[in-house]
Each structure stands twice: as C-alpha cells, then as structure tokens.
Amino acid sequence: MIDETPADAQAVSNAVETGKVLSHLHPEPSYDLAAHPVPTGREEIWRFTPLKRLRGLLDDEASDAHLEWSSTLPAGVTLTPITAEEARDLDEFLPSDRLAALAIAHGDGAMLLDVPADAELDEPVRLNLTGTGLDQIVWGHLVVRVGRHAKATILIEHAGATRYSHATSVLVGDGAQLDLVTVNDWADGSVHAGQTGIRVGRDARVRASEFTIGGDLVRTATNVEYAGPGGDAELLGLYFADAGQHIEHRIFADHTAPRTKSNVVYKGALQGQGAHTVWIGNVLIRKVAEGIETYEENRNLVLTDGCQADSVPNLEIETGEIEGAGHASATGRFDDEQLFYLRSRGIEESEARRLVVHGFFNDLIRRVGVPELEERLLAVVESELERHVLADKVG
C-alpha cells in the first residue's frame, strides 16, 4: 500500500477530486516541456541514468535529421505522415518524461501506421529504421493504430549508428490481438531513448517483446494502460550488455480498468568491465481496477566480473479487491548445479556455460512468433557469448 505523509495524503485527496490519480511511481504525463525540466540525476526516474552519455538528447534542440525508413505493409495496412495536431486528435499517449516530450515537440509531425478493423494479417508488418551517423540528433514520433477485432504482428527493427529519441503510441482497439516486436540492434556508440505507450482496448490482447543487443546507451520506457475491462498485456524483454554498455528498461503498467491483466518478464545477461543494466518495473492498481491480475519478473545473469545489474520492482495498490499481484527479481551468476549436471554427462565447461545461457533466453525468444527473427536472435546470443571466454569461471 502507499505510505503517505500528510502532504501526500492531501495531494492524493485533491487528485481524486479532480479525477486524477497521483502515482508515486510515475510522473504526470504532459506535452508541456515546463512539466519536464532538465534532470539533475537526483530524481527517482533519472537516478540510474548517466545523463552525460545521453549526448544532447535532453537539450531543447531542433533537428531535421531522420532515420532511413523501409517497410513491408500487408494489404490494407497504411503508413502515412500526419501532423502533431492530428496525432493528438487520435488520443495518443502523452509524454511522461523530457525525452518523449522533446521527441514530440521536434518530431515535425508523426507517422501513422494503421491496421484496419477486422483485418487478420497473414504476414508481419515490418518497419526497418536505420541510423546513418552520430553527428546529428534524430527525433521520432510514431502512432500505431490497430482497429477493432484486428489481428496483427508488427516488427520494428532499429539498426545503424545514431543519437535517437522517439515517442511511440500504440492504440489497440476493442477485441484486437497484437504482437508487437521491437529489436534494438544499434551500432557501437549509438544512443537511443524512447517511450512506447500502449493503450489496450476492451477484451484486447497485446504481447509486446523488446530485444536490446547493441548501442552505447539505450534507455526505453514502456507504459501500458487500459481503455476498458478485460484487456490483457504481456510484456517480454531480452537484453545483453557488453563492456561499457548501459541498457535501461522502464516498465509502467497502469491498471485503469477492472478485470485487466498484465504479465511482465524481462531477462538480461551482462559481461565485460562496466556493463550496466537497469530494470524498473512499476505497477499501479487504481481503485477502480477491481478483479485485476498482475505479475512482473526480472532476472539477470552475470557472466563475468565488473558488471552491475539494478532491478527495482514496485507495486502501488489502491484497492484490495484484486485476483492477484506479485513480483520477482533476481541477479546471479551461473548455477553450479546446472553446470555440474551438464559436466557430469561429459560436456566441457565452456559448452556447458553456453548451453545455460541459451536456456536462460530460449523461452523468451521462442515466443516471438517470427521464425526467421527467432533464429537470428539465437545467433546474436551465440555471437555475444563468443566475445568473452566463458570457460573462465566467474570469481
């Protein structure tokens, strides 16, 4: 439950009277840049992020640079430019931090990816976004609209070198089913920050998978809310941090309707001096959200010395009338029992370690639903493992 000071209690009371709910875990979203001042690093939502390594993404600086886009659109699906005002008229997700607010302010409008109502796509929608250099900042603004009772898989792949910040809204209609897969496979030196807001319609189902395997600094926030009862959101993530990399994922599941579900599973591996991962899992169960179910899990596997994994799950519960709520977080090294079992069957230690890591990630990768991407992700994990000699036991 929320631990309130008297001032906090009055603020909550005022928020309820005005129809708002004050969350201790998440700032009030707003388009207004004044509501998102330049952080000092002491704020709760910024305390894990090395601000200097964002390399200008917090500055209020316009840019006309763009990523290179290519797309594969099944029949009936459209991708069109719209103005920022039109994006607001679609009731897009509001920015919840300065990075997303700047992306909308300087994005020069947005791209609208539209899947029509009742469509059942027999192939994935594919968006490939490629950076062409580190010299300029790129702002991005994307709205994804999935119509009522549609069924779709959308794959967004990031590659190349860039300094990029984006705001993405995913609006899922009543009864729709969406598999959203995002791959962040940036070149060395790249900086990527982004907010993805997902609004789940009545009785709709969303599975959002995020895979982060490249870049110098990646900081993404995935926010979920519900437009009606019965919505179901599954958030899956895989990340692999090498020496010097900072990879940060922030999740906020806001249960804004009764009988909704959220399930979060993120797994990461770290290797090399200075590798740093951050996972923040925040869940707010509002007073109106009776009968909901939520669970969040984060697990980190440390492969070498010199790494740091921060994992912070949080629950705010404003009603006791729920089906269930829980979380789990663990950071550890190789399981000696697993290694002993494999070695007792004649498997060399280096191969045993490799098998343990593949097993750690395999269940997430196999849920992607795009076979060629699943095989590529497994190959990426293998390539990452080859960058360090895993035969040397972690001290």
C-alpha positions in Angstrom: 0.0 0.0 0.0 1.0 3.6 -0.4 2.9 5.1 2.5 1.8 8.8 2.7 2.9 11.8 4.6 0.1 14.3 5.5 1.1 16.4 2.5 1.0 13.4 0.3 -2.5 12.4 1.6 -3.8 15.9 0.8 -2.3 15.7 -2.7 -4.0 12.3 -3.3 -7.3 13.7 -2.0 -7.0 16.7 -4.4 -6.1 14.4 -7.3 -9.2 12.2 -6.6 -11.5 15.2 -6.5 -10.2 16.3 -9.9 -10.5 12.8 -11.4 -6.7 12.2 -11.4 -4.7 9.6 -9.5 -1.4 10.6 -8.1 1.2 7.9 -8.6 4.4 7.9 -6.5 6.0 5.8 -9.2 5.3 7.7 -12.4 5.3 11.5 -13.2 2.2 13.1 -14.6 2.3 13.0 -18.4 2.2 16.3 -20.3 3.1 17.8 -23.6 4.4 20.9 -21.8 8.2 20.9 -21.6 8.0 23.0 -18.5 6.5 20.0 -16.8 9.6 18.0 -17.7 12.6 20.2 -16.5 16.2 19.2 -17.3 17.0 16.5 -14.8 19.8 16.7 -12.3 20.2 13.0 -11.8 18.8 13.0 -8.3 15.2 12.5 -9.4 13.8 9.0 -9.0 13.2 8.4 -12.7 16.7 9.6 -13.6 18.9 8.3 -10.7 20.2 5.3 -12.6 20.8 7.0 -16.0 24.3 8.5 -16.8 22.9 11.8 -18.1 26.1 13.0 -19.9 26.0 9.9 -22.0 22.7 10.9 -23.5 24.8 13.3 -25.6 22.4 16.1 -26.2 19.0 14.2 -26.1 17.9 16.2 -23.1 18.6 19.6 -24.8 15.8 21.5 -26.4 17.4 21.4 -29.8 15.6 21.1 -33.1 16.9 18.8 -35.9 15.8 17.9 -39.4 17.8 14.7 -39.4 15.9 11.4 -39.9 16.5 7.7 -39.7 16.2 5.8 -43.0 12.9 4.0 -43.2 11.8 1.0 -45.1 8.7 -1.0 -44.7 6.7 -4.1 -45.7 3.0 -3.5 -45.4 0.5 -6.3 -45.9 -2.7 -5.5 -47.9 -4.9 -2.9 -46.2 -2.2 -1.6 -43.9 -1.1 2.0 -44.4 1.8 4.2 -43.3 1.2 7.9 -43.7 2.6 11.2 -42.3 0.3 13.2 -40.1 0.7 16.4 -38.2 1.4 16.6 -34.4 -2.1 18.1 -34.0 -3.6 15.1 -35.8 -1.7 12.7 -33.5 -3.2 14.5 -30.5 -6.7 14.1 -32.0 -6.1 10.4 -32.2 -5.7 10.5 -28.3 -2.1 9.4 -28.4 -0.1 8.6 -25.3 1.2 11.8 -23.6 4.9 12.0 -22.9 5.8 11.1 -19.4 9.4 12.4 -19.4 11.5 15.1 -21.0 12.9 12.7 -23.7 9.5 11.8 -25.1 8.2 15.4 -24.8 11.2 16.7 -26.9 10.6 13.9 -29.4 7.0 15.1 -30.0 8.0 18.8 -29.9 10.7 18.4 -32.5 9.4 15.4 -34.5 8.0 17.5 -37.3 4.7 15.6 -37.1 4.3 11.9 -36.8 4.0 8.7 -38.9 0.7 6.8 -38.6 0.8 3.1 -39.0 -2.8 2.0 -39.5 -4.2 -1.6 -39.3 -7.9 -1.5 -40.2 -10.6 -3.0 -38.1 -11.3 -6.7 -38.6 -8.1 -7.3 -40.5 -6.4 -10.6 -40.0 -2.8 -10.2 -41.4 -1.2 -13.3 -42.7 2.3 -11.8 -42.6 4.0 -9.3 -40.2 4.1 -5.6 -40.7 7.8 -4.7 -40.9 9.4 -1.3 -40.2 13.2 -1.0 -40.5 14.7 2.2 -39.1 18.4 2.7 -39.7 20.7 5.4 -38.3 23.2 7.0 -40.7 25.6 8.7 -38.3 26.3 10.1 -34.8 26.7 13.7 -35.8 23.1 14.8 -35.5 20.2 14.1 -33.1 17.2 12.4 -34.6 13.7 12.9 -33.1 11.0 10.4 -33.9 7.2 10.3 -33.5 5.1 7.2 -34.4 1.4 6.3 -33.8 0.3 2.8 -34.3 -3.5 2.2 -34.6 -4.9 -1.3 -34.6 -8.6 -1.4 -35.3 -11.3 -3.3 -33.5 -11.0 -7.1 -33.7 -7.9 -6.9 -35.9 -5.1 -9.5 -35.6 -1.6 -8.4 -36.5 2.1 -8.8 -35.8 4.2 -5.7 -36.1 8.0 -5.9 -36.2 10.1 -2.7 -35.7 13.8 -3.1 -36.1 16.5 -0.5 -35.3 20.0 -0.6 -36.6 22.9 1.6 -37.7 24.5 4.4 -35.8 22.5 7.3 -34.3 21.6 9.6 -31.4 17.8 9.0 -31.4 14.9 9.7 -29.2 11.3 8.8 -30.0 7.7 8.8 -28.7 5.5 5.9 -29.9 1.8 5.4 -29.2 0.2 2.0 -29.8 -3.6 2.2 -29.7 -5.2 -1.2 -29.7 -8.9 -1.4 -30.4 -11.5 -3.4 -28.6 -11.2 -7.2 -29.1 -8.0 -6.8 -31.2 -4.9 -9.0 -30.9 -1.4 -7.5 -31.4 2.1 -9.0 -31.3 4.5 -6.0 -31.2 8.2 -6.9 -31.5 10.9 -4.3 -31.2 14.6 -5.0 -31.9 17.3 -2.5 -30.8 20.4 -3.7 -32.6 22.4 -0.5 -32.7 26.0 0.0 -33.8 28.7 0.8 -31.2 28.5 4.4 -29.9 24.7 4.8 -30.6 22.4 6.5 -28.1 18.7 5.5 -28.1 16.0 6.8 -25.8 12.3 6.2 -26.3 8.8 6.0 -24.8 6.3 3.4 -26.1 2.8 3.9 -24.7 0.3 1.0 -25.3 -3.4 1.5 -24.7 -5.2 -1.8 -24.6 -8.9 -1.8 -25.6 -11.7 -3.7 -24.0 -11.1 -7.5 -24.2 -8.0 -6.9 -26.4 -4.7 -8.8 -26.1 -1.2 -7.3 -26.6 2.1 -9.1 -26.4 5.0 -6.6 -26.7 8.5 -8.1 -27.0 11.6 -5.9 -26.8 15.2 -7.1 -27.6 18.1 -4.8 -26.9 21.5 -6.0 -28.0 23.5 -3.0 -29.2 24.4 0.6 -28.7 26.4 2.6 -26.1 23.4 3.7 -24.1 19.8 2.6 -24.5 17.0 3.8 -22.2 13.4 2.8 -23.1 10.2 3.2 -21.2 7.1 1.0 -22.0 3.8 2.3 -20.5 0.6 0.3 -20.6 -3.0 1.5 -19.7 -6.4 0.0 -20.4 -9.3 1.6 -22.3 -11.8 -1.0 -20.9 -12.3 -4.1 -18.9 -10.8 -7.5 -20.0 -7.6 -6.1 -21.6 -4.5 -8.4 -21.3 -0.9 -7.1 -21.8 2.1 -9.3 -21.8 5.5 -7.5 -21.8 8.6 -9.5 -22.6 12.2 -8.3 -22.8 15.7 -9.7 -23.5 18.9 -7.6 -23.2 22.6 -8.4 -23.4 25.1 -5.8 -22.1 28.8 -5.9 -23.0 31.7 -3.9 -21.5 30.8 -0.3 -21.0 27.2 -0.5 -22.2 24.3 1.0 -20.3 21.0 -0.6 -21.0 17.9 0.6 -19.1 14.3 -0.6 -19.4 11.5 1.0 -17.5 8.0 -0.5 -17.4 4.8 1.1 -16.1 1.6 -1.0 -16.1 -1.3 1.3 -15.1 -4.4 -0.7 -14.4 -7.1 1.8 -15.3 -10.0 -0.6 -15.7 -11.3 -3.6 -13.9 -10.6 -7.3 -14.8 -7.5 -6.5 -16.7 -4.2 -8.4 -16.7 -0.5 -7.6 -17.0 2.4 -10.0 -17.1 6.0 -8.8 -17.4 9.1 -11.0 -17.9 12.4 -9.4 -18.7 15.7 -11.2 -18.7 19.3 -9.9 -19.2 22.8 -11.1 -19.3 25.9 -9.0 -18.6 29.6 -9.4 -19.4 32.7 -7.2 -19.5 34.0 -4.4 -17.4 31.5 -1.6 -16.8 28.5 -3.4 -18.3 25.4 -1.9 -16.5 21.8 -2.8 -16.8 18.7 -1.3 -15.2 15.2 -2.6 -15.0 12.4 -0.7 -13.3 9.1 -2.4 -13.1 6.2 -0.2 -11.8 2.6 -1.3 -11.4 -0.2 0.9 -10.3 -3.5 -0.7 -9.4 -6.1 2.0 -9.3 -9.2 2.0 -7.0 -11.4 1.3 -10.0 -9.3 -1.7 -11.1 -11.1 -4.5 -9.2 -10.5 -8.1 -10.2 -7.2 -7.5 -11.9 -4.2 -9.8 -12.1 -0.6 -8.6 -12.4 2.9 -10.2 -12.1 6.3 -8.9 -13.0 9.6 -10.7 -13.1 13.2 -9.6 -13.9 16.2 -12.0 -13.9 19.8 -11.1 -14.7 22.7 -13.5 -15.4 26.1 -12.1 -14.6 28.7 -13.8 -16.9 31.9 -12.0 -15.8 33.3 -9.8 -13.1 33.0 -6.0 -13.3 29.2 -5.8 -14.1 26.3 -4.2 -12.4 22.6 -5.0 -12.6 20.0 -2.9 -10.9 16.5 -4.3 -10.6 13.6 -2.5 -8.9 10.1 -3.9 -8.9 7.3 -1.7 -7.4 3.6 -2.1 -6.7 1.1 0.6 -5.8 -2.2 -0.9 -4.8 -5.3 1.3 -4.2 -7.9 -1.5 -3.9 -7.8 -4.8 -2.1 -10.4 -6.3 -4.5 -7.9 -8.0 -6.8 -7.3 -11.5 -8.1 -3.5 -11.4 -7.6 -0.4 -9.2 -7.7 3.2 -10.1 -7.3 6.8 -9.6 -8.5 10.1 -11.4 -8.5 13.7 -10.1 -9.1 17.0 -12.0 -9.1 20.5 -11.3 -10.1 23.1 -14.1 -10.0 25.9 -16.0 -11.6 26.0 -19.4 -13.2 24.0 -22.1 -11.4 26.7 -24.5 -10.2 24.2 -27.4 -10.0 23.3 -26.9 -13.7 26.9 -26.8 -14.7 27.7 -29.9 -12.6 24.8 -31.8 -14.2 26.0 -31.0 -17.7 29.6 -31.6 -17.0 28.8 -35.0 -15.3 27.4 -36.0 -18.7 30.7 -35.3 -20.5 30.0 -31.8 -21.7 33.0 -29.4 -21.5 32.7 -26.5 -19.1 32.7 -23.8 -21.9 30.0 -25.6 -23.8 28.0 -26.2 -20.6 28.1 -22.4 -19.8 26.9 -21.7 -23.4 24.0 -24.1 -23.0 23.0 -22.5 -19.7 22.8 -19.0 -21.3 20.9 -20.3 -24.3 18.4 -22.0 -22.0 18.1 -18.8 -19.9 16.9 -16.8 -23.0 15.3 -19.6 -25.1 11.8 -19.4 -23.7 11.6 -15.6 -24.5 13.0 -15.9 -28.0 10.6 -18.7 -28.9 7.6 -16.5 -28.1 8.4 -14.0 -30.8 6.3 -15.9 -33.4 8.5 -14.8 -36.4 10.7 -17.9 -37.1 13.5 -16.1 -39.0 13.8 -13.5 -36.3 13.9 -16.2 -33.6 16.8 -17.8 -35.3 18.6 -14.5 -35.8 18.2 -13.7 -32.1 19.6 -17.1 -31.1 22.6 -16.4 -33.4 23.1 -13.0 -31.8 23.2 -14.5 -28.3 25.8 -17.0 -29.6 27.8 -14.2 -31.2 27.8 -12.2 -27.9 29.0 -15.2 -26.0 31.9 -15.6 -28.3 33.2 -12.2 -27.4 34.3 -13.5 -24.0 35.8 -16.8 -22.9 33.1 -18.3 -20.7 35.4 -21.2 -19.7 36.9 -18.9 -17.1 34.8 -19.4 -14.0 33.4 -16.2 -12.5 35.1 -15.5 -9.2 
